[in-house]
Amino acid sequence: MPRALVRLDDPGLTSTDDHRGPRGAHPGDAAAAMSEDAPGAASPERRCKVEVQDARRDKRLLGSVVVASLVGTFAAPWGLAALGMETASLFAALIGLGSYFASALSFAGADRGPGERRLRDGSVTIEGERLLIAEGAKESSLPLARLAGGWTERTPNGHAAVLSFSDGRVAAVEQASEEEAIDLLSRAGAGAQARAVRMRTYREDSSGRKIAGCLLAFFVLILAPGALALLILLFTAIAKWSLAPLVPMVAMGGLAPLLGVAAWLWSKVTPSWVHIGTDGVMVKSAFRRRFLPHRAIVQVALTHGGVGGAYHFVKIGLQHGESITVPAASPAEATALIERIQAAQAAVAMQDRARLLEVIARNGRPLAEWKKALGSLVARTGYRTAGNDLEEVLRIVEDGSAPPEQRVAAALAARPHGGEAAEKRIRVAAEASAEPKLRLALEKVSAGEDEDDLLEEIGAGDARKAAG
């Protein structure tokens, strides 16, 4: 089963400090991912605990309540005071403030995560391209065509398969074991090979988001009169066609630090979205987005920050020492993201290796033409801008399961570009080989000698084995 679909709270993973990408991944991981059941495969009805949350609808509804409460906090007292009802206006202001902060608290914690699911008795089944979930008297039909991602979470009674849909709905289905949860995800089409995966991460856990939401509401309450005054000044300047009304705006520059704090708090209550596809990883935060090709990612690791390492991040290391960090609410959430990226990278690495072996193979070409093609196989500058990565070619040299002809060909392609380090690795690969002709050919390549005769002989031997 694909390693991407992992437990979000496995204690054995929370202390991991170094998770490698495809350069440390085993090809079997990608092979296992490719052997998943076909997405949408029919399954019998299963009785279990389930929950379907329309997170997008809940956040829009709660956001509307926040805005309405904020407007009411100012408008209702002003209107009642204008009618001479000073006592009622005071009560209206207090009620408005209470509603405003309560709705802001609910808005910040609207997205439910591990340990917050409201699971109820129900059933789940897959029929064609739809996931059918019954929660008591409520029935939900979720189109698998809109499935955006999937992962597993540990629950008090087992594991939950969590499926996220592009329309904002999130379905959690509790199963007796992690294997059953992974099987459900695979049948729904949430495997690493099935589609691009969209995962959500937060800087804070649910409690932290609620605290940040209340603080953000406080700063918005302070900034709201300034924003209203700014609009009035702009409309006045436009109406009078004069810059004079804009002079007070200079004094409002003191609100800039408050805006900065509000923006920082906003980044804590809004998620970072990570899209993981076969071509790379798109990271979108509250104020920035960036695309990272898989081939540019050299390391994915769990890191910690803040006082006592209270904050958790996924550090994505890129070529030339550059890196970016993606926040996570917990080590388990970070681990899930790391495993998902690794699964996609392993699948890409496996595909790249298959293509590279096909390019390296002689395929009946004359020896001179074949060697000329090998000379331009490895990129000389940049990262795969003119050919293939030197490291990948050297791995074929060292791979005892690769055909001897292709191992020697890979050595020929790598030696001119790798210097002494490549020559040493080719020599070590030769020493590890038991087949005399292959060992001699690799030794000659590492020494820079002519190996045409041995290459011809090895190629002919491979051809005879294939024919036999």
N, C-alpha and C positions, 0 to 999 in steps of 0.2 A: 504494500500500500504506500501511497506517496507520503513522504515525510512532511509535506506542506500541511496536511490536515492533522494538527497536533492538539494535545491538551493545552488549554490556556493556563492551567494552574498546576502543572506537574512540578512538584518540589525539586525533582532531580535536575530540572532545567533552569531554575531561577538563579543559580550562581554561575551560569556559564559566562565566561569572559571573552571567548574567542570562537566565533562561528565562521568557518571558511565558506567561500562560494564554490563554484564548480571546479576550481583548481584542486580542492580537497575532497570533492564529492566523488562517490563511487558510482560508476556507470549503472550498476544494478538498481540504484535509486530511481533513475530516470526510466529504466526498463520496467520497473514495477509500476511506475506512474502510467506508462503507456498501455499497461495491461488491464486498465480499469474497465468496469462494465460500461456499456454504451449509455450515454446520457439519455434519460427519459425511459429507461427500461422499466416495464411494468412491474409493480410489486404488490403483494397482497396487503390488505388492510392490517395495520398494526395498532393495537391498543396501547396507549402510552400517555405520558403527560406532555402537553404541548402549550405553546403560546404563539400568537401572531400579533406583533405590535406594528402599527402604522406610525413609525417614528417621525416621518416627515409631516404627516397630518397633525400629530400631537404637538410638534414644535411650532407649526404654523398657528395652530389654535392657541397655544400658550403665548406665542409671540404677539398675537392679536390682543390677548388679555393684558399683556404687559403694556402695550401701547395705549390701549383704552384706559387702563388704570392710571398711567402717567398723565394722559390728557385730563382725566377726571380729577386727579389730584389738584390741578391748577384751575380747571374750568368750573367745577362744581362749587368750590368755596367762593370763587369770584362772583359767580351768578347769584348765590344765596346772599352774599354780602351786599350786592347791588340791590337786592330786594329788602334789605334791612334785617336779615335773619342772621345776625352775627354768631349766635350760639350754634345754630344749625350748620353754618359754614365751617366752624371749627371741627364739629363732628364729621362733616363730609371730608375735610382734609385728612383727618386721622384714618377714616375708613379707606380713603383713596390710597394713602401711604401704605397701610397694612396690606391691601389688595395688591398694590404694585410690587412690594418686596416679596410677598408670598408667590405671586405669579412668576417673578424673576427667578426665585429659588426653584420652582417647578420646571421652568424653561431650561435652566442650566443642567438639571439632572434628568431631562426627558429621555435621553438615550440610555437604555438599560444594558448593563454588561454582566460579566460573570458574578453570580451570587445575588443578582437583582431581578432575575427572571420571575415572572408570575405564572408558573406552570400549573395547568389544570388537567384533569382527566379528559382524554379525548382519543383521537385516532388519526393516523396519517396513511396515505396511499398515493402512489404515482400512477396516473392514467394518461398514457400518451405524453403530451407536452405540458401537463399540468400537475401540480402538487396539490392534493386535496387534504385539508386539515380540518378536523371537527373539534371544536372546544365546547363541550356541552351542547347547547342548542345552536351555537354559532358555527357556521361553516365558511371556510375560506378556500377559494380556488386561485392558486398562484401560478401564473404562466412561467414555465421554465425558460422560455425565451428571454425573460427579463432577469434571470438569475445573474447577480453581479459578483458573488463570492460566497465562500463557505468555509467553516472551521468547526472545531469541537471545543466544548467547555465541560469541565467536571461539575457535576451536580451532587447534592447529598445522596442521591440514590443511583448514581451511575454517570453517564455522560450525555450531553446534549449535542445534537447536530444543529448548528446554527447556519441558516441560509439568509443571505442579504439580497434583496431585489432592488432593481434600479428605480422602481416606483416608490421607494422609501419604506416598504414593509420588511420586517425582519421576523423570520419564523424560527422558533426553537423547539426541537423535538427531542425529548429525553429517551435514551435507549439504555439497555441493561449493561452494555459494555462499549468500550471505545471502538472496537472492531465493527460493531453493529452501526454505530454512529457514522463511521467512515464509509461503511457500505452504503448507507442512505445518501450521504453526500455524493458518492461516486455515481449512484443511480440517478440522482438529480442532475448531474453534470457539473459538479463543483470541483472536479479534479484539475490538477495542474495542466493537463493537456487539453481540457475541454474548452476553455475560454479565458479571456483576460479576467483577472480577479481584482475586485475593488475591496480594499480593507480600510477600516476606520480606526484611527488612534487618537487618543487625547493626551494632553500634557498632564492632566490631573485625573484621579479617580473620581467616582461619583460625589463623594463628600467634598473633595477639593473643588470640583466644578461648582457645587452649590455655594460654597463660600465665595469663590471668585464671582459667581453670578450676583450675589448680594452686594459685594463691593462695587461691581460694575454698575449695578442699579443706583447705588449711592452717587457715584461720579456722574452718571447720566443726569440724575436729578439736579446736581449742581450745574452741569453744563447746559441743561435745557433752556434756562432763562437767557443765557448768553447766546445760544443759537437763535432763539426767537428775536433777541435784540439785533443780532446781525442781519437777519432777514428784513426786519423793519428798516434798518439803515440802508440796505441795498435797494429796497423798493422806494424809499424816500429819495435817494440819490438819482434813481432812474426817473422818478416822477418830476423832480425839479431839474433834471439834466445838469447836475452840479456835483462836484466832488466834495463840497463842504460837509455834507452829512456823513461822509465816510471817515472824517477825522477821528471820531471816538473809537473807530476800529483799531487804531494804534494801541490804545490802552487795553484792548481786549487781547493783545498778544500775550498777556500774562496767563491766558488760559491754555497756552500750548503745552506746558508740563502736564496739566490735567488731562489733556487729550492723549498725551503719550502714555500715561498710566491707564487710561480707559482702553487704549489699543492693546496694551500688554494684557489686561484682564480679559479682553475679548479673545485673544489668542488662546487663553486657558479654557474658555467655555465652548469654543468652536473646535471641531475635529480637524486633524490632518488626514487627507485622503491619499492613499497609496494605491495606484493602479499598477498591477504586475502583469505584463503580457509576455509574449514570446520574443518581442523585440527589445524590451527594456522595462524600466520602472519610472512611472510618472509620480512625482511627489508634489502635492498641492496643500499648502498651509493656508492660514487665514489671509496672508498678504503676499504669497509668492507661490509660483509653480516652476517645476524644473523636470526635464526628461533626462534619464540616465540610461544609456544603452547598456545592455548586459555585458557587452565586450569591454566596456570601460570600467566595470565594477570589479575590483580585485579583492575586496574583503567586506564582509558584513558581520558586525559584532555588537554585542550588548554592552553598553557602557552606563555609568552612573554619574550623577552630578548633584550639586546642591549640598547642603549641610548634612553630613552623615550619609551621603549617597542616596538621599531620599527620592531623587528624580531619576527616571530611567529613559534611556535613549537607544535607538538603533543607529549605529554609526555605519554609514556606507562609504567605504574607502574607494577612491577613484585613482586613475592613472596620475602619475606625477605628484603624488602625495596629497592631492586635494581630497576633501571629504565633506559630507553633509550629514546632519543628524535629524532623525525623525523622533519626536517625543512619543512616549508610551505611558499609559496610566499605571502599568505594573510590569514586573519582569516577565510574567506569563504572556501579557499582550505583546511585549517586545519579541519574545521567543516565537510566538505564532507568526509574526511578520518576518522574522529572520528565516524560519523554516520555509515559508511560502516563497520568498525570494530565492532561496537555495534550490527548491524544487524546480522553479522555472529555469534557473541557470544550468542545473544539471541536465534538463531536457534539451536546452539549447546546445550545451557542450556535446551531448551525444549526437545531435544532428550535425553539428560542425565536424565532428570526428568522422562520421560516415561520409560526408562530402569530401573531406580531406583525403581519406583513404582512396576514394574513387579517383581523385585528381592525381595522386601519387602513383597509382597502378599504371603499369606500362600499357596494358590493353592493346598489345600487338604493334605498338609504334616502333619504328627503327631505333636502335640504341642511341644514335647521335641526336635524333629529334627528342627522344625521351629525356636525355641528360640536359639538353638545352632548356626544356620546359621546367625541369627541376631547378635550374639555376635562377629562375625568376619566381619560384614558388613562395619564398619567404619575403616578408615585407622588409625593405631596407630602412625606411623612415616612417615615423608616426606609428600608429597602432592599427594594423591591418589596412593601411591605406593603399598599399600596392601588392599585397599578397596575404599570406597567412602568418599567424603569430609563431615566432620561433619556439616558444615554450611548447606549443601544441605539437609541432613537428618533432621536437626532441622526445616528447612523450611516446610517440609512435616508435621511435628508435628503441626506447626502453621497454616497450610493451612486448612481453614474450608471446602473447597470443596473436600478435599481428603476423601476416605472412612474411617470410624472410626477405623476399624481393622488395616489399614495401618498406621494411625496416632499413635495408641498405639504401633504398632510394631516399628515404627521409633523412638518413645520415648525410647523403650527398647534398641534399638541399639545405641542411642546417649548418654544416661545417664552415662554409665561406662567410657566414654572417654571425656566428656565435663566438669566434675567437677561441682562446684557450679553454674557456669554460665549456663550450660545446664539444671541443675535442676530448676533454676529460670525460664528459658524460658518455660520449660515443665509445671511448675506450673501456669505461666501466661496463657498459652494455655488452661489449664484446667479451669481456672476462666472465660475465654472467651467462653467456651462451654456451650450451653443450654441443650444438651442431658445429662440426669443424669448419665447414665452408662458410657458414654465416659468421662465425667468430673471426675467421681470417679476413673476410671481406670488410667487416666493421673495423678491424685493426688497421687495415690499409686505408680506409676512409679517414680514420682519426689521424693517421700519419700523413695524409695528403698524397698517397701513392695512387697509381693507376689501378683500377679494379674492374675494368671492362670485362675481362674474361670471366672473373668470378660472378659478376653481375649477370652475365649471359647464362652461366651455368645454373645459378640459383633460380633465375627466371624459368629456365627450361625444366628444372626439377619441380617447381611449383606447378607448371603447366601439366607435367606428367601426373602429379598427385591429383590435380583437379579432374583430369580425364579418367584416371583410374577410379 
